[in-house]
Amino acid sequence: MPQTSQGVRGILSNPFIYSFFQLLMGAHKLRQNFVETLVKPFEGMKVLDVGCGPADILAYFPTVEYWGFDISKAYINQAQSRFCNRGRFQCKQLQHTDLPKLPAYDVVLALGLLHHLDDSVAIEIMQIASNALKEGGRLLTIDPCLDPSQNRIARFLVCKDRGRNVRDKDGYESLAKTVFESPRIEVRQQKWIPYTHCFIECRK
Ligand SMILES: C[S@@+](CC[C@H](N)C(=O)[O-])C[C@H]1O[C@@H](n2cnc3c(N)ncnc32)[C@H](O)[C@@H]1O
């Protein structure tokens, strides 16, 4: 996986430390706002989460049907023990060949995933997401973003990310446009702790 796991960043592969670090970085408010304003969940919504990690986002949902895929066994084990039968978790890289065994989804999430992937793998994941969606369903992504107007602390933190493929708005947009017709891209500056995120919403 194209990510740095040396030094301090290596300890983030521990799911407890990863989740705690995310909270320190302001993830609680970010997730709450994301679910309320962008996901807009409803009971029974079918959600596929690619690169789900420990599936912390699931705590922000009402009763939905949730499938989480991740390549980290430690993260998937943590998701499984925390959420039990609230979700179905699989430790594997989602492939096109998995889709016939899965339902059609209202929403596919890829949160903090694209910046770990080079362009060809990121486009492949977006194609799988598109095929997994119902007609009218949406792919939603969030990633750290480089931006000329960002605060210096935000730029420093974004540059220190484990992912080796952090992009600017145009970079994320051109990925999404390879697969989806009219992706909606938004860059948001978080005030505290200073950070910059790129949100993408693509409708099938
Ligand atoms: C920054 S973490 C984000 C985790 C979670 N989505 C969140 O928001 O907290 C990125 C995750 O992507 C996973 N990952 C990286 N490449 C992947 C791939 N090709 N397929 C599935 N998961 C992948 C990593 O194991 C890691 O859990």
The ligand as a MOL file (V3000), in Angstrom:
LIG
                    3D

  0  0  0     0  0            999 V3000
M  V30 BEGIN CTAB
M  V30 COUNTS 27 29 0 0 0
M  V30 BEGIN ATOM
M  V30 1 C -6.8160 6.7880 6.7080 0
M  V30 2 S -7.4900 5.1830 6.9070 0 CHG=1
M  V30 3 C -9.2390 5.5920 6.8800 0
M  V30 4 C -10.0740 4.6150 7.6640 0
M  V30 5 C -11.5470 4.9830 7.7970 0
M  V30 6 N -12.1950 5.0520 6.5070 0
M  V30 7 C -11.7310 6.2800 8.5500 0
M  V30 8 O -12.3150 7.2130 7.9840 0
M  V30 9 O -11.3020 6.3600 9.7030 0 CHG=-1
M  V30 10 C -7.2680 4.4470 5.2920 0
M  V30 11 C -7.7150 2.9980 5.2760 0
M  V30 12 O -7.6730 2.4920 3.9470 0
M  V30 13 C -7.2570 1.1380 4.0130 0
M  V30 14 N -6.8200 0.7770 2.6480 0
M  V30 15 C -5.7580 1.2180 1.9640 0
M  V30 16 N -5.7530 0.7000 0.7180 0
M  V30 17 C -6.8730 -0.0760 0.6120 0
M  V30 18 C -7.4500 -0.8620 -0.4150 0
M  V30 19 N -6.8840 -0.9620 -1.6130 0
M  V30 20 N -8.6320 -1.5050 -0.1720 0
M  V30 21 C -9.2250 -1.3930 1.0390 0
M  V30 22 N -8.7180 -0.6650 2.0700 0
M  V30 23 C -7.5590 -0.0300 1.8530 0
M  V30 24 C -6.2080 1.1360 5.1060 0
M  V30 25 O -5.9920 -0.1500 5.6520 0
M  V30 26 C -6.8410 2.0940 6.1220 0
M  V30 27 O -7.6740 1.4270 7.0290 0
M  V30 END ATOM
M  V30 BEGIN BOND
M  V30 1 1 1 2
M  V30 2 1 2 3
M  V30 3 1 2 10
M  V30 4 1 3 4
M  V30 5 1 4 5
M  V30 6 1 5 6
M  V30 7 1 5 7
M  V30 8 2 7 8
M  V30 9 1 7 9
M  V30 10 1 10 11
M  V30 11 1 11 12
M  V30 12 1 11 26
M  V30 13 1 12 13
M  V30 14 1 13 14
M  V30 15 1 13 24
M  V30 16 1 14 15
M  V30 17 1 14 23
M  V30 18 2 15 16
M  V30 19 1 16 17
M  V30 20 1 17 18
M  V30 21 2 17 23
M  V30 22 1 18 19
M  V30 23 2 18 20
M  V30 24 1 20 21
M  V30 25 2 21 22
M  V30 26 1 22 23
M  V30 27 1 24 25
M  V30 28 1 24 26
M  V30 29 1 26 27
M  V30 END BOND
M  V30 END CTAB
M  END
